[in-house]
Amino acid sequence: MEYQRQRSHQSQGRSRWVPASYFSFESLLLLSCLTASLLILPLLLPPLPPPPFLLLLLPIAILLVLIISAFMPSNVRDITHTYM
């Protein structure tokens, strides 16, 4: 399958040195720009003040909602029985 992918890329006019890969050129460009911004922007931007205390509780609230929903019993049989 990998061989067919390489052959289709070569037949489309791409150069032979570009191997078939998981990432496209656009996604590699996006990832490299994101990496560069994560490395350069913290050096350029001034340090930010800490967020308000209530905003710090938001991730904890999201985590609690996810834990509660993970351990809730699901009544799949009741749901499918009413529609079938």
OpenMM code with the backbone's topology and positions (N, CA, C; nanometers):
from openmm import Vec3, app, unit

residues = "MET GLU TYR GLN ARG GLN ARG SER HIS GLN SER GLN GLY ARG SER ARG TRP VAL PRO ALA SER TYR PHE SER PHE GLU SER LEU LEU LEU LEU SER CYS LEU THR ALA SER LEU LEU ILE LEU PRO LEU LEU LEU PRO PRO LEU PRO PRO PRO PRO PHE LEU LEU LEU LEU LEU PRO ILE ALA ILE LEU LEU VAL LEU ILE ILE SER ALA PHE MET PRO SER ASN VAL ARG ASP ILE THR HIS THR TYR MET".split()
positions = [
    Vec3(0.0824, -0.1180, 0.0000),
    Vec3(0.0000, 0.0000, 0.0000),
    Vec3(0.0876, 0.1255, 0.0000),
    Vec3(0.1967, 0.1209, 0.0753),
    Vec3(0.2881, 0.2344, 0.0797),
    Vec3(0.3517, 0.2559, -0.0578),
    Vec3(0.3808, 0.1454, -0.1256),
    Vec3(0.4404, 0.1548, -0.2583),
    Vec3(0.3438, 0.2209, -0.3561),
    Vec3(0.2155, 0.1853, -0.3462),
    Vec3(0.1163, 0.2454, -0.4344),
    Vec3(0.1022, 0.3940, -0.4062),
    Vec3(0.1106, 0.4326, -0.2799),
    Vec3(0.0995, 0.5737, -0.2445),
    Vec3(0.2172, 0.6516, -0.3019),
    Vec3(0.3374, 0.5914, -0.2954),
    Vec3(0.4536, 0.6589, -0.3513),
    Vec3(0.4424, 0.6699, -0.5026),
    Vec3(0.3932, 0.5648, -0.5653),
    Vec3(0.3788, 0.5683, -0.7105),
    Vec3(0.2758, 0.6720, -0.7536),
    Vec3(0.1669, 0.6855, -0.6769),
    Vec3(0.0655, 0.7841, -0.7134),
    Vec3(0.1192, 0.9252, -0.6948),
    Vec3(0.2042, 0.9467, -0.5931),
    Vec3(0.2641, 1.0787, -0.5735),
    Vec3(0.3611, 1.1108, -0.6877),
    Vec3(0.4363, 1.0101, -0.7320),
    Vec3(0.5317, 1.0341, -0.8393),
    Vec3(0.4600, 1.0611, -0.9707),
    Vec3(0.3471, 0.9954, -0.9897),
    Vec3(0.2748, 1.0162, -1.1143),
    Vec3(0.2047, 1.1513, -1.1172),
    Vec3(0.1856, 1.2131, -1.0014),
    Vec3(0.1211, 1.3434, -0.9969),
    Vec3(0.2203, 1.4563, -1.0177),
    Vec3(0.3442, 1.4267, -1.0435),
    Vec3(0.4409, 1.5307, -1.0726),
    Vec3(0.5246, 1.5727, -0.9536),
    Vec3(0.5128, 1.5066, -0.8421),
    Vec3(0.5958, 1.5401, -0.7265),
    Vec3(0.7344, 1.4815, -0.7468),
    Vec3(0.8307, 1.5404, -0.6800),
    Vec3(0.9677, 1.4926, -0.6966),
    Vec3(0.9841, 1.3562, -0.6308),
    Vec3(1.0854, 1.2845, -0.6728),
    Vec3(1.1053, 1.1479, -0.6256),
    Vec3(1.1634, 1.1429, -0.4851),
    Vec3(1.2255, 1.2480, -0.4364),
    Vec3(1.2886, 1.2445, -0.3046),
    Vec3(1.1888, 1.2630, -0.1929),
    Vec3(1.0632, 1.2985, -0.2214),
    Vec3(0.9624, 1.3170, -0.1174),
    Vec3(0.8941, 1.1819, -0.0940),
    Vec3(0.9215, 1.1180, 0.0207),
    Vec3(0.8575, 0.9888, 0.0465),
    Vec3(0.7115, 1.0075, 0.0885),
    Vec3(0.6332, 0.9038, 0.0725),
    Vec3(0.4948, 0.9070, 0.1199),
    Vec3(0.4980, 0.9088, 0.2718),
    Vec3(0.4318, 1.0051, 0.3311),
    Vec3(0.4368, 1.0181, 0.4762),
    Vec3(0.2971, 1.0358, 0.5312),
    Vec3(0.2902, 1.0336, 0.6622),
    Vec3(0.1625, 1.0463, 0.7305),
    Vec3(0.1114, 1.1889, 0.7259),
    Vec3(0.2013, 1.2865, 0.7308),
    Vec3(0.1638, 1.4265, 0.7319),
    Vec3(0.1717, 1.4848, 0.5915),
    Vec3(0.0777, 1.5701, 0.5600),
    Vec3(0.0849, 1.6419, 0.4332),
    Vec3(0.1757, 1.7632, 0.4505),
    Vec3(0.2074, 1.8277, 0.3404),
    Vec3(0.2935, 1.9451, 0.3457),
    Vec3(0.2289, 2.0568, 0.4262),
    Vec3(0.0975, 2.0740, 0.4104),
    Vec3(0.0271, 2.1800, 0.4816),
    Vec3(0.0285, 2.1563, 0.6323),
    Vec3(0.0092, 2.0314, 0.6739),
    Vec3(0.0092, 2.0036, 0.8171),
    Vec3(0.1489, 2.0181, 0.8759),
    Vec3(0.2527, 1.9818, 0.8010),
    Vec3(0.3887, 2.0026, 0.8496),
    Vec3(0.4201, 2.1513, 0.8620),
    Vec3(0.3715, 2.2308, 0.7681),
    Vec3(0.3916, 2.3751, 0.7753),
    Vec3(0.3207, 2.4334, 0.8967),
    Vec3(0.1981, 2.3884, 0.9212),
    Vec3(0.1235, 2.4352, 1.0371),
    Vec3(0.1922, 2.3953, 1.1678),
    Vec3(0.2395, 2.2716, 1.1761),
    Vec3(0.3076, 2.2259, 1.2970),
    Vec3(0.4388, 2.3006, 1.3203),
    Vec3(0.5125, 2.3301, 1.2142),
    Vec3(0.6376, 2.4032, 1.2311),
    Vec3(0.6113, 2.5479, 1.2726),
    Vec3(0.5066, 2.6114, 1.2191),
    Vec3(0.4720, 2.7474, 1.2616),
    Vec3(0.4257, 2.7498, 1.4070),
    Vec3(0.3489, 2.6497, 1.4463),
    Vec3(0.3041, 2.6408, 1.5850),
    Vec3(0.4223, 2.6202, 1.6798),
    Vec3(0.5157, 2.5358, 1.6405),
    Vec3(0.6345, 2.5134, 1.7223),
    Vec3(0.7176, 2.6403, 1.7341),
    Vec3(0.7355, 2.7104, 1.6230),
    Vec3(0.8130, 2.8347, 1.6265),
    Vec3(0.7452, 2.9392, 1.7136),
    Vec3(0.6121, 2.9473, 1.7045),
    Vec3(0.5422, 3.0463, 1.7866),
    Vec3(0.5503, 3.0117, 1.9352),
    Vec3(0.5473, 2.8834, 1.9687),
    Vec3(0.5606, 2.8436, 2.1091),
    Vec3(0.7012, 2.8694, 2.1635),
    Vec3(0.7987, 2.8706, 2.0746),
    Vec3(0.9355, 2.8968, 2.1190),
    Vec3(0.9687, 3.0457, 2.1227),
    Vec3(0.9136, 3.1246, 2.0304),
    Vec3(0.9523, 3.2651, 2.0173),
    Vec3(0.8605, 3.3584, 2.0960),
    Vec3(0.7299, 3.3346, 2.0928),
    Vec3(0.6378, 3.4276, 2.1577),
    Vec3(0.6600, 3.4453, 2.3080),
    Vec3(0.6905, 3.3428, 2.3845),
    Vec3(0.7170, 3.3674, 2.5283),
    Vec3(0.8367, 3.4592, 2.5522),
    Vec3(0.9301, 3.4635, 2.4587),
    Vec3(1.0443, 3.5530, 2.4739),
    Vec3(1.0081, 3.6976, 2.4427),
    Vec3(0.9077, 3.7184, 2.3564),
    Vec3(0.8711, 3.8528, 2.3134),
    Vec3(0.7618, 3.9157, 2.3990),
    Vec3(0.6677, 3.8359, 2.4433),
    Vec3(0.5541, 3.8904, 2.5172),
    Vec3(0.5900, 3.9137, 2.6639),
    Vec3(0.5334, 4.0165, 2.7248),
    Vec3(0.5604, 4.0387, 2.8675),
    Vec3(0.4867, 3.9337, 2.9510),
    Vec3(0.5340, 3.9086, 3.0719),
    Vec3(0.4645, 3.8123, 3.1583),
    Vec3(0.3255, 3.8646, 3.1963),
    Vec3(0.2313, 3.7745, 3.1995),
    Vec3(0.0936, 3.8115, 3.2304),
    Vec3(0.0677, 3.8005, 3.3799),
    Vec3(-0.0248, 3.8804, 3.4321),
    Vec3(-0.0603, 3.8664, 3.5738),
    Vec3(-0.1392, 3.7370, 3.5947),
    Vec3(-0.1433, 3.6864, 3.7167),
    Vec3(-0.2192, 3.5631, 3.7403),
    Vec3(-0.3687, 3.5861, 3.7192),
    Vec3(-0.4403, 3.4845, 3.6750),
    Vec3(-0.5844, 3.4999, 3.6532),
    Vec3(-0.6594, 3.5092, 3.7860),
    Vec3(-0.7830, 3.5555, 3.7816),
    Vec3(-0.8632, 3.5598, 3.9049),
    Vec3(-0.8849, 3.4197, 3.9620),
    Vec3(-0.9115, 3.4144, 4.0914),
    Vec3(-0.9244, 3.2855, 4.1601),
    Vec3(-1.0395, 3.2019, 4.1040),
    Vec3(-1.1539, 3.2649, 4.0721),
    Vec3(-1.2679, 3.1886, 4.0212),
    Vec3(-1.2385, 3.1262, 3.8861),
    Vec3(-1.1545, 3.1914, 3.8068),
    Vec3(-1.1177, 3.1339, 3.6776),
    Vec3(-1.0290, 3.0115, 3.6951),
    Vec3(-0.9544, 3.0069, 3.8037),
    Vec3(-0.8721, 2.8900, 3.8324),
    Vec3(-0.9566, 2.7690, 3.8724),
    Vec3(-1.0780, 2.7926, 3.9200),
    Vec3(-1.1655, 2.6818, 3.9585),
    Vec3(-1.2350, 2.6170, 3.8386),
    Vec3(-1.2318, 2.6804, 3.7238),
    Vec3(-1.2994, 2.6275, 3.6053),
    Vec3(-1.2463, 2.4901, 3.5624),
    Vec3(-1.1149, 2.4680, 3.5508),
    Vec3(-1.0683, 2.3331, 3.5144),
    Vec3(-1.1078, 2.2269, 3.6161),
    Vec3(-1.1121, 2.2634, 3.7433),
    Vec3(-1.1532, 2.1681, 3.8467),
    Vec3(-1.3007, 2.1330, 3.8303),
    Vec3(-1.3830, 2.2314, 3.7970),
    Vec3(-1.5255, 2.2056, 3.7751),
    Vec3(-1.5464, 2.1164, 3.6531),
    Vec3(-1.4719, 2.1405, 3.5472),
    Vec3(-1.4830, 2.0562, 3.4273),
    Vec3(-1.4417, 1.9128, 3.4605),
    Vec3(-1.3344, 1.8975, 3.5367),
    Vec3(-1.2897, 1.7636, 3.5766),
    Vec3(-1.3947, 1.6920, 3.6595),
    Vec3(-1.4594, 1.7624, 3.7518),
    Vec3(-1.5645, 1.7005, 3.8329),
    Vec3(-1.6832, 1.6563, 3.7488),
    Vec3(-1.7230, 1.7387, 3.6526),
    Vec3(-1.8347, 1.7018, 3.5640),
    Vec3(-1.7995, 1.5782, 3.4825),
    Vec3(-1.6756, 1.5712, 3.4335),
    Vec3(-1.6340, 1.4541, 3.3560),
    Vec3(-1.6284, 1.3280, 3.4415),
    Vec3(-1.5808, 1.3395, 3.5652),
    Vec3(-1.5757, 1.2229, 3.6532),
    Vec3(-1.7163, 1.1750, 3.6877),
    Vec3(-1.8056, 1.2680, 3.7174),
    Vec3(-1.9440, 1.2305, 3.7495),
    Vec3(-2.0106, 1.1643, 3.6302),
    Vec3(-1.9913, 1.2192, 3.5113),
    Vec3(-2.0543, 1.1598, 3.3930),
    Vec3(-1.9916, 1.0254, 3.3569),
    Vec3(-1.8646, 1.0043, 3.3924),
    Vec3(-1.8005, 0.8762, 3.3629),
    Vec3(-1.8562, 0.7645, 3.4502),
    Vec3(-1.8924, 0.7963, 3.5739),
    Vec3(-1.9415, 0.6929, 3.6645),
    Vec3(-2.0937, 0.6853, 3.6732),
    Vec3(-2.1646, 0.7630, 3.5921),
    Vec3(-2.3106, 0.7519, 3.5891),
    Vec3(-2.3502, 0.6244, 3.5165),
    Vec3(-2.4460, 0.5527, 3.5679),
    Vec3(-2.4897, 0.4328, 3.4956),
    Vec3(-2.5662, 0.4719, 3.3702),
    Vec3(-2.5371, 0.4017, 3.2628),
    Vec3(-2.6092, 0.4302, 3.1389),
    Vec3(-2.7162, 0.3235, 3.1196),
    Vec3(-2.8335, 0.3660, 3.0862),
    Vec3(-2.9445, 0.2749, 3.0630),
    Vec3(-2.9651, 0.2587, 2.9127),
    Vec3(-2.8712, 0.1905, 2.8497),
    Vec3(-2.8756, 0.1756, 2.7053),
    Vec3(-2.9950, 0.0904, 2.6640),
    Vec3(-3.0277, -0.0087, 2.7409),
    Vec3(-3.1410, -0.0947, 2.7057),
    Vec3(-3.2724, -0.0174, 2.7100),
    Vec3(-3.2871, 0.0719, 2.8061),
    Vec3(-3.4091, 0.1513, 2.8140),
    Vec3(-3.4199, 0.2468, 2.6958),
    Vec3(-3.3099, 0.3036, 2.6544),
    Vec3(-3.3121, 0.3993, 2.5425),
    Vec3(-3.3470, 0.3277, 2.4133),
    Vec3(-3.2858, 0.2117, 2.3876),
    Vec3(-3.3117, 0.1420, 2.2617),
    Vec3(-3.4515, 0.0794, 2.2634),
    Vec3(-3.5000, 0.0430, 2.3792),
    Vec3(-3.6315, -0.0207, 2.3850),
    Vec3(-3.7442, 0.0774, 2.3511),
    Vec3(-3.7288, 0.2045, 2.3877),
    Vec3(-3.8354, 0.3000, 2.3606),
    Vec3(-3.8409, 0.3363, 2.2134),
    Vec3(-3.7279, 0.3270, 2.1418),
    Vec3(-3.7274, 0.3656, 2.0008),
    Vec3(-3.7518, 0.2492, 1.9081),
    Vec3(-3.7394, 0.1256, 1.9563),
    Vec3(-3.7562, 0.0112, 1.8672),
    Vec3(-3.8884, -0.0554, 1.8848),
] * unit.nanometer
topology = app.Topology()
chain = topology.addChain("A")
for resn in residues:
    res = topology.addResidue(resn, chain)
    for name in ("N", "CA", "C"):
        topology.addAtom(name, app.Element.getBySymbol(name[0]), res)
